[in-house]
């Protein structure tokens, strides 16, 4: 599964009033692992930036003077997100701006939410933690994710933090690395002269059966994953 965790910064709050995107940050996640194939774009908006918005992200029109227009990077951006599931915090805001930018170039643009699956992590968080604060900062604190560098909002930084939050909120990043561990242990045994003394039975894997209590905990965990993912928990599908 390929997912793109995405965030934008804009000149103001309402795309209907002509406000534009000035920064896009994307983090690629494949099979719940961060790939490092991220995308970061600054854009010239061809309009002023509201003081309130600038106070949030700190991006000035002077800084954007030599940056490309959206029209110059639209195809690159579209190709990058093509076929991926988009993960966005407060998705209607970012989707509204992105659709508005694409419509400026093509009046027949099909809305992104109609082209592929969208996960709104704000909606997920509100379902999992009703009545609690579910801003990105609050979720970072809840999952003990370091956001000390977030003095101002930034699309790429926020997308990176959101990727960590999303993976933590839905079960954690998959990074088992058993083969590497086994190789290191084997090398250590060989260097200590112990490998030859291991019997054949010690090389055979042990099969440990889950207890009833462990199965019950596992079932509750899968129920949480199913709720967080909009009933798209693959493990439950396989088990059924």
MARNUFI-836760 format. One record per residue (C-alpha): x, z, y. Coordinates in steps of 0.001 Angstrom, whole numbers. Layout:
<atoms>
<px:X pz:Z py:Y> .
...
</atoms>
This chain:
<atoms>
<px:0 pz:0 py:0> .
<px:1371 pz:-979 py:3418> .
<px:282 pz:1108 py:6374> .
<px:1219 pz:894 py:10053> .
<px:1039 pz:4123 py:12035> .
<px:425 pz:2991 py:15584> .
<px:226 pz:4314 py:19135> .
<px:5 pz:2760 py:22600> .
<px:596 pz:3798 py:26199> .
<px:-1454 pz:2201 py:28955> .
<px:-1811 pz:1838 py:32714> .
<px:-5025 pz:3882 py:32676> .
<px:-7889 pz:5130 py:30552> .
<px:-10387 pz:2243 py:30588> .
<px:-9575 pz:-1249 py:29354> .
<px:-12989 pz:-2324 py:30697> .
<px:-11599 pz:-1678 py:34189> .
<px:-8687 pz:-4033 py:33605> .
<px:-6129 pz:-1502 py:32441> .
<px:-3399 pz:-2841 py:30187> .
<px:-1042 pz:-1797 py:27404> .
<px:2519 pz:-1071 py:28545> .
<px:4039 pz:299 py:25322> .
<px:3373 pz:-171 py:21609> .
<px:4995 pz:1948 py:18899> .
<px:4573 pz:1180 py:15195> .
<px:5959 pz:2972 py:12119> .
<px:5771 pz:1241 py:8735> .
<px:4778 pz:3236 py:5645> .
<px:4809 pz:1558 py:2223> .
<px:3485 pz:3485 py:-778> .
<px:3593 pz:6647 py:1367> .
<px:7285 pz:6248 py:2187> .
<px:8736 pz:5593 py:5649> .
<px:10616 pz:2286 py:5490> .
<px:12412 pz:2272 py:8846> .
<px:10955 pz:-1177 py:9581> .
<px:9390 pz:-16 py:12835> .
<px:8311 pz:-1998 py:15903> .
<px:8700 pz:-848 py:19508> .
<px:7630 pz:-2919 py:22515> .
<px:7494 pz:-2329 py:26260> .
<px:5194 pz:-4677 py:28181> .
<px:4789 pz:-5706 py:31791> .
<px:1109 pz:-5176 py:32702> .
<px:851 pz:-7374 py:35824> .
<px:-938 pz:-4517 py:37586> .
<px:-276 pz:-1047 py:38970> .
<px:-80 pz:2048 py:36786> .
<px:-2464 pz:4890 py:37610> .
<px:-729 pz:8046 py:38808> .
<px:-2487 pz:10119 py:36172> .
<px:-1344 pz:7839 py:33368> .
<px:2211 pz:7739 py:34696> .
<px:2281 pz:11543 py:34771> .
<px:1466 pz:11517 py:31034> .
<px:3980 pz:8935 py:29795> .
<px:6481 pz:8680 py:32652> .
<px:6695 pz:4875 py:32503> .
<px:7069 pz:3188 py:35891> .
<px:6359 pz:-357 py:36992> .
<px:10008 pz:-614 py:38080> .
<px:11137 pz:130 py:34517> .
<px:8819 pz:-2577 py:33194> .
<px:9963 pz:-5210 py:35712> .
<px:12026 pz:-7195 py:33179> .
<px:9818 pz:-6548 py:30140> .
<px:7754 pz:-9320 py:28444> .
<px:4036 pz:-9861 py:28930> .
<px:1710 pz:-9217 py:25982> .
<px:1215 pz:-12971 py:25622> .
<px:4932 pz:-13338 py:24855> .
<px:4917 pz:-10854 py:21960> .
<px:1316 pz:-11175 py:20730> .
<px:2174 pz:-13339 py:17724> .
<px:5074 pz:-11094 py:16717> .
<px:2827 pz:-8047 py:16924> .
<px:-21 pz:-9756 py:15051> .
<px:2335 pz:-10868 py:12273> .
<px:3750 pz:-7351 py:11978> .
<px:397 pz:-5622 py:11480> .
<px:-1161 pz:-8435 py:9385> .
<px:-2621 pz:-7159 py:6111> .
<px:-1709 pz:-3529 py:6789> .
<px:-3969 pz:-503 py:6998> .
<px:-3716 pz:873 py:10546> .
<px:-3348 pz:4635 py:11024> .
<px:-4206 pz:5729 py:14585> .
<px:-5011 pz:9047 py:16283> .
<px:-8253 pz:8562 py:18238> .
<px:-8465 pz:4973 py:17008> .
<px:-11271 pz:3720 py:19335> .
<px:-8992 pz:4134 py:22369> .
<px:-6050 pz:2106 py:21025> .
<px:-8256 pz:-459 py:19282> .
<px:-10184 pz:-1055 py:22488> .
<px:-6993 pz:-1822 py:24386> .
<px:-5473 pz:-3985 py:21647> .
<px:-8654 pz:-6005 py:21214> .
<px:-8841 pz:-6445 py:24987> .
<px:-5278 pz:-7785 py:25083> .
<px:-5940 pz:-10246 py:22261> .
<px:-9214 pz:-11377 py:23875> .
<px:-7333 pz:-12302 py:27039> .
<px:-5453 pz:-14853 py:24933> .
<px:-8309 pz:-15901 py:22640> .
<px:-11955 pz:-15335 py:23519> .
<px:-12838 pz:-15818 py:19831> .
<px:-10566 pz:-12954 py:18770> .
<px:-11961 pz:-11019 py:15793> .
<px:-11776 pz:-7280 py:16381> .
<px:-8960 pz:-5549 py:14514> .
<px:-11392 pz:-3086 py:12945> .
<px:-13204 pz:-6056 py:11381> .
<px:-9991 pz:-7564 py:10002> .
<px:-8756 pz:-4644 py:7907> .
<px:-9041 pz:-924 py:7160> .
<px:-8483 pz:1619 py:9921> .
<px:-7755 pz:5329 py:9439> .
<px:-8533 pz:7555 py:12418> .
<px:-6460 pz:10701 py:11932> .
<px:-8411 pz:12517 py:14657> .
<px:-11625 pz:12029 py:12666> .
<px:-9833 pz:13134 py:9487> .
<px:-8448 pz:16240 py:11156> .
<px:-11858 pz:17203 py:12565> .
<px:-13346 pz:16939 py:9073> .
<px:-10554 pz:19022 py:7532> .
<px:-10269 pz:21582 py:10350> .
<px:-13666 pz:21797 py:12078> .
<px:-13770 pz:23862 py:15225> .
<px:-9982 pz:23828 py:15634> .
<px:-7703 pz:21983 py:18047> .
<px:-6712 pz:18663 py:16499> .
<px:-4529 pz:17037 py:19147> .
<px:-1247 pz:15550 py:17938> .
<px:647 pz:18576 py:19288> .
<px:-1748 pz:20969 py:17537> .
<px:-1365 pz:19108 py:14233> .
<px:2427 pz:19100 py:14556> .
<px:2291 pz:22873 py:14991> .
<px:-94 pz:23245 py:12028> .
<px:2188 pz:21287 py:9713> .
<px:5432 pz:22703 py:11198> .
<px:6619 pz:19273 py:12405> .
<px:9235 pz:19452 py:15157> .
<px:7847 pz:17883 py:18332> .
<px:10222 pz:19601 py:20753> .
<px:11371 pz:16202 py:22105> .
<px:7829 pz:15341 py:23195> .
<px:8060 pz:16347 py:26853> .
<px:6162 pz:13155 py:27761> .
<px:3975 pz:10890 py:25656> .
<px:5769 pz:7877 py:24198> .
<px:4263 pz:5308 py:21835> .
<px:7116 pz:5180 py:19318> .
<px:7779 pz:8931 py:19334> .
<px:4072 pz:9660 py:18970> .
<px:3766 pz:7138 py:16118> .
<px:6711 pz:8785 py:14342> .
<px:5152 pz:12234 py:14744> .
<px:1763 pz:10923 py:13648> .
<px:3295 pz:9389 py:10513> .
<px:4676 pz:12816 py:9555> .
<px:1338 pz:14453 py:10364> .
<px:-657 pz:11887 py:8361> .
<px:1569 pz:12190 py:5296> .
<px:1446 pz:15989 py:5489> .
<px:-2309 pz:16016 py:5999> .
<px:-2928 pz:13759 py:2997> .
<px:-488 pz:15184 py:480> .
<px:3072 pz:14573 py:1680> .
<px:5590 pz:11761 py:1444> .
<px:6507 pz:10487 py:-2013> .
<px:10260 pz:10654 py:-2536> .
<px:10954 pz:11885 py:-6044> .
<px:14528 pz:10686 py:-6616> .
<px:14670 pz:11890 py:-10241> .
<px:17058 pz:9153 py:-11367> .
<px:19621 pz:10104 py:-8752> .
<px:19325 pz:13785 py:-9661> .
<px:19780 pz:13044 py:-13367> .
<px:22856 pz:10929 py:-12678> .
<px:24443 pz:13656 py:-10566> .
<px:23768 pz:16287 py:-13246> .
<px:25216 pz:14035 py:-15926> .
<px:28363 pz:13454 py:-13924> .
<px:28719 pz:17172 py:-13317> .
<px:28402 pz:17922 py:-17035> .
<px:30913 pz:15228 py:-17944> .
<px:33462 pz:16486 py:-15432> .
<px:33086 pz:20008 py:-16822> .
<px:33598 pz:18767 py:-20392> .
<px:30175 pz:19991 py:-21445> .
<px:28287 pz:16768 py:-22130> .
<px:29598 pz:16397 py:-25696> .
<px:28353 pz:19877 py:-26606> .
<px:24702 pz:19129 py:-25860> .
<px:22652 pz:18641 py:-28999> .
<px:20277 pz:15702 py:-29449> .
<px:17306 pz:18022 py:-29108> .
<px:18495 pz:19123 py:-25661> .
<px:18403 pz:15508 py:-24471> .
<px:14768 pz:15066 py:-25460> .
<px:12263 pz:15720 py:-22644> .
<px:9953 pz:18673 py:-23050> .
<px:6195 pz:18106 py:-22755> .
<px:4433 pz:20822 py:-20775> .
<px:635 pz:20847 py:-20801> .
<px:-1275 pz:21975 py:-17716> .
<px:-3303 pz:25165 py:-18051> .
<px:-6999 pz:25324 py:-17241> .
<px:-6201 pz:27079 py:-13953> .
<px:-3655 pz:24395 py:-13034> .
<px:-6158 pz:21650 py:-13852> .
<px:-8708 pz:23335 py:-11601> .
<px:-6207 pz:23513 py:-8707> .
<px:-5336 pz:19858 py:-9323> .
<px:-9016 pz:18874 py:-9175> .
<px:-9499 pz:20721 py:-5869> .
<px:-6410 pz:19015 py:-4440> .
<px:-7718 pz:15561 py:-5424> .
<px:-11061 pz:16426 py:-3831> .
<px:-9209 pz:17182 py:-569> .
<px:-7304 pz:13890 py:-775> .
<px:-10504 pz:11957 py:-1431> .
<px:-12193 pz:13530 py:1585> .
<px:-9175 pz:12883 py:3843> .
<px:-8824 pz:9257 py:2741> .
<px:-12478 pz:8282 py:2967> .
<px:-12948 pz:8433 py:-818> .
<px:-9953 pz:6155 py:-1485> .
<px:-7968 pz:8528 py:-3701> .
<px:-6338 pz:6222 py:-6276> .
<px:-5491 pz:9089 py:-8621> .
<px:-9134 pz:9983 py:-9073> .
<px:-9965 pz:6320 py:-9747> .
<px:-7285 pz:6148 py:-12448> .
<px:-8412 pz:9397 py:-14050> .
<px:-12023 pz:8218 py:-14213> .
</atoms>
